[in-house]
Amino acid sequence: MEDWNQFLFPYRQIVDELKIKLRGIRAEYTNSHRRSPIEFVTGRVKPVDSIKEKMSRRYIEESRLRQDMEDIAGLRIICPFIEDIYTVVNLLRQRSDLNILEERDYVHNEKASGYRSYHIAFEYTVQSTDGPTVLLAEIQVRTLAMNFWATVEHSINYKHQGNFPEILEKRLQHVAETTYKLDEEMSSIRKELAEYQNNKED
């Protein structure tokens, strides 16, 4: 790649535009005095070294990079509760600016490592001085607890390249299960509090 900065520029545009749009959903809920299913939104463009590593690992040709790598531009929507994930996913399905290509539910179908999240791969049209360009991008939707586990697990894996004893791998999986139980318990408490409030008002 002769000029990575030029290549990645439209992906930065995707991240910048969608961060504003997705944060706007949260603002809309807040403005109408409703509980928002979105806690916060982050985004990033994949670092060049990570792109190169994935190209090598997945045998992706440089000429096919835009067609075959869907997470160069990535956004993450963090939700308070598990059920909020599916509320957000339904909101995303209704958007006309996202052409959803694939959905992967790792919330109820977690990976072997214990990782949970909801992934959406989509096409997004970037407007530039040269005209419109359609690019691939990815959104991950997860809870605060899932994000904590995934962030720490990624940090450990990045440092050790997944090369650690099986017993520690099992402990990470156990922490993932405990984290999900925490999510389930918080959702249960929220629902019971809502029922209690409704009964009190009646």
C-alpha positions in Angstrom: 0.0 0.0 0.0 1.6 3.3 -1.2 -0.4 5.6 1.0 -2.2 4.1 4.0 -3.4 7.5 5.2 -5.2 8.1 1.9 -6.7 4.6 1.9 -8.0 4.9 5.5 -9.4 8.4 5.2 -12.9 7.4 4.1 -13.0 4.8 6.9 -12.3 7.6 9.4 -15.2 9.5 7.8 -17.5 6.5 8.4 -16.5 6.3 12.1 -16.9 10.1 12.6 -20.3 10.2 10.9 -21.7 7.2 12.6 -20.5 8.1 16.1 -22.5 11.4 15.7 -25.6 9.5 14.3 -25.6 6.7 16.9 -25.0 9.1 19.8 -28.0 11.0 18.4 -30.2 8.0 19.2 -29.2 8.3 22.8 -29.9 12.0 22.8 -33.3 11.4 21.3 -34.3 9.1 24.1 -32.9 11.5 26.7 -34.7 14.4 25.1 -38.0 12.6 25.3 -37.4 11.5 28.9 -37.1 7.9 28.1 -34.5 5.4 29.3 -31.9 5.0 26.6 -30.9 1.5 25.5 -27.5 3.1 24.6 -25.0 3.9 27.4 -22.2 5.2 25.1 -20.7 4.8 21.6 -17.1 4.4 20.6 -15.4 3.9 17.3 -12.0 3.3 15.7 -10.2 2.7 12.4 -8.1 -0.5 12.5 -4.4 0.3 13.0 -2.3 -0.5 9.9 -0.3 -3.2 11.7 -3.5 -5.0 12.7 -4.7 -4.7 9.1 -1.5 -6.2 7.8 -1.6 -9.0 10.4 -5.2 -9.9 9.5 -4.4 -9.8 5.8 -1.6 -12.4 6.4 -3.8 -14.5 8.7 -6.8 -14.5 6.4 -4.9 -14.6 3.1 -6.5 -11.3 2.0 -4.9 -9.7 -1.1 -4.2 -6.0 -1.0 -6.4 -5.5 -4.1 -9.3 -7.2 -2.2 -8.9 -5.3 1.1 -12.0 -3.2 0.7 -14.2 -6.1 -0.3 -12.9 -8.7 2.1 -12.1 -7.0 5.4 -15.3 -5.7 7.1 -13.9 -4.3 10.3 -11.4 -1.7 9.1 -14.0 0.8 10.4 -15.5 -0.4 13.6 -18.0 1.0 16.0 -19.1 -0.2 19.4 -22.4 0.5 21.1 -22.5 -0.2 24.8 -25.8 -1.0 26.5 -26.9 -1.1 30.1 -28.8 -4.4 29.9 -28.9 -7.5 27.7 -32.3 -6.8 26.3 -31.1 -3.4 25.2 -28.8 -5.1 22.8 -31.7 -6.4 20.7 -33.6 -3.0 21.0 -30.5 -1.4 19.4 -30.2 -4.1 16.8 -33.8 -3.5 15.7 -33.1 0.3 15.5 -30.1 -0.4 13.3 -32.2 -2.6 11.0 -34.6 0.2 10.4 -31.9 2.7 9.3 -31.8 3.6 5.6 -28.1 4.6 5.7 -26.9 1.1 6.7 -27.2 -1.8 4.3 -26.8 -4.8 6.7 -25.1 -7.7 5.1 -24.6 -10.1 8.0 -25.5 -10.4 11.7 -23.7 -12.7 14.2 -25.3 -13.2 17.6 -22.5 -14.1 20.0 -24.7 -12.9 23.0 -26.7 -16.1 23.2 -24.3 -18.1 21.1 -21.0 -17.2 22.8 -17.6 -18.1 21.4 -15.6 -20.9 23.0 -13.5 -18.4 24.8 -16.6 -17.0 26.5 -16.8 -13.9 24.4 -20.2 -12.4 24.0 -21.3 -9.5 21.7 -23.7 -8.9 18.7 -21.8 -8.2 15.5 -23.4 -6.4 12.4 -21.5 -6.2 9.1 -22.9 -3.6 6.8 -22.3 -1.3 3.8 -22.1 2.4 4.3 -21.9 5.1 1.6 -19.3 7.8 2.0 -19.7 11.0 0.2 -16.6 12.7 -1.1 -15.4 15.2 -3.7 -14.9 12.3 -6.0 -18.5 11.1 -5.5 -20.0 8.3 -3.4 -18.1 5.3 -2.3 -19.6 2.2 -0.7 -17.4 0.6 2.0 -17.7 -2.2 4.6 -17.8 -1.5 8.3 -18.8 -3.3 11.5 -20.8 -2.5 14.6 -20.5 -4.5 17.8 -23.3 -4.2 20.4 -22.7 -5.4 23.9 -23.4 -4.6 27.6 -21.0 -2.8 29.9 -20.1 -6.1 31.6 -19.5 -7.9 28.3 -17.3 -4.9 27.2 -15.3 -5.1 30.5 -14.5 -8.8 29.9 -13.8 -8.5 26.2 -11.5 -5.5 26.8 -9.4 -7.2 29.5 -9.4 -10.6 27.7 -8.1 -8.8 24.5 -5.4 -7.1 26.5 -4.2 -10.4 28.0 -4.4 -12.2 24.6 -2.6 -9.4 22.8 0.3 -9.5 25.3 0.6 -13.3 25.4 -0.7 -14.2 21.9 -3.2 -16.6 23.5 -0.2 -18.6 24.7 -1.0 -19.4 28.3 -1.8 -22.5 30.4 -5.2 -24.3 29.8 -6.1 -23.7 33.5 -5.9 -19.9 33.0 -8.0 -20.2 29.8 -10.6 -22.1 31.8 -10.5 -19.3 34.4 -11.1 -16.7 31.7 -14.1 -18.7 30.5 -15.4 -18.9 34.1 -15.1 -15.2 34.5 -17.1 -14.8 31.2 -19.8 -17.0 32.6 -19.9 -15.0 35.9 -20.0 -11.8 33.9 -23.0 -13.0 31.9 -24.8 -14.1 35.1 -24.2 -10.6 36.5 -25.9 -9.2 33.3 -28.8 -11.5 33.8 -29.2 -10.6 37.5 -29.1 -6.8 36.7 -31.8 -7.3 34.1 -33.9 -9.3 36.5 -33.6 -6.6 39.2 -34.5 -3.9 36.7 -37.7 -5.8 35.6 -38.7 -6.5 39.3 -38.2 -2.8 40.2 -40.4 -1.8 37.2 -43.1 -4.2 38.3 -42.9 -3.0 41.9 -43.3 0.6 40.7 -46.3 -0.3 38.5 -48.0 -2.1 41.4 -47.3 0.8 43.7 -48.8 3.3 41.3 -51.9 1.0 40.9 
